[in-house]
Amino acid sequence: MRRGLGFLLPVILLGQSAQDPGELRQKLAAIQGRLGQVDQQLAALKKRRKGVLVDLQGISLQRDRAKAQVEGARLRRDQAQSEVQVIGREQARIQGEVLKLQADLRRQVRWMQALGPWGDFGLYATFKDLDAWLERGRVLAWARLQERKRLDQIHRLQGDLATKEKALKEVLARLASEERDAAQLQAALRLQEEKLNGFLDGLQKDESAQKQVQAELAEEAVQLERLLAGLLVQPKGEVFEAAVGFATLHGSLPQPVDGTLAQGFGEHLHPRFHTKTVQSGLLIAAATGAPVAAVADGKVVYADYYQSYGPMVILEHGGGWFTLYTHLLGLQVAKGQVLKAGEAVGAVGDTVDGPRLGFEIRHQAQPQDPQKWLKNRYR
């Protein structure tokens, strides 16, 4: 039994500090939710038309899924390590009690040996009053009973120790298995990244592919304008009218998400594809999963997956004004839902260039420069 403890306890001492199991469960739930959203996006992507942009988004989503799986494996490993430490502390406590009981028992045995097989019979037999001798005998019998109880308690504790040791070995075995799984996922992630980088490198050198990207972007822009034009001809009863006119909010809108400016409004040369593109809004670099808020009161008139924009939400603010939120991490609102300024629209999702939020302001389908509408501009 002690040999087993000598082997296992150093493993515990070398482990990291224990983490809160509840916090780990919450993180795992978040990772599982993220995996569900990525799977939902991948399923929606399969139904869309084929093209370079769709292929790129598919590779990016696969990479994001592999990352989420690696994070999940790491969190499960942290859970196992936490269990190892809990069991290890319990082992140490039980072993301490066993050692204490053994020491107490040794002292008890030495005391009884000092009394001899007849106790104090030799001394008290010479006295007329045998009450003290009888009392001494009762004490000796009580001591022997306590000895038996302590022996039973030691046996129980040693049994508990063996059970804990077995459980600890099972946890360590599961931990080793999860580490192997995490290593395999990391290898899969590296392959996905190599595939993505190879695809992008080839795209940079392929002039026809670059032209295809440019054509797809132009087609998407036209289709989006048609979509917005269709939203303008809603029945009167469905048109949203805000208490405060959207046009009066010029220069005072809050930022939809905390982040930095990745790409501004207007024409740009894409750093990877070397294609000229017209940015009809802002691309904001932010942390994956960062909350995205409505910049003004509005009604959700579109909440679906849209071409290379990924999950997209369009809010109508009345008077022909719309705000668009693209590249979201899944869909958290539904068409017809009314949001107040500051309420959650969704969360920042991933793109081939990293986590980004696309934010646009449109009037009668015509794009406006969002920077001019914000109280605090992105830098």
Disulfide bonds with the S-S distance in Angstrom:
none
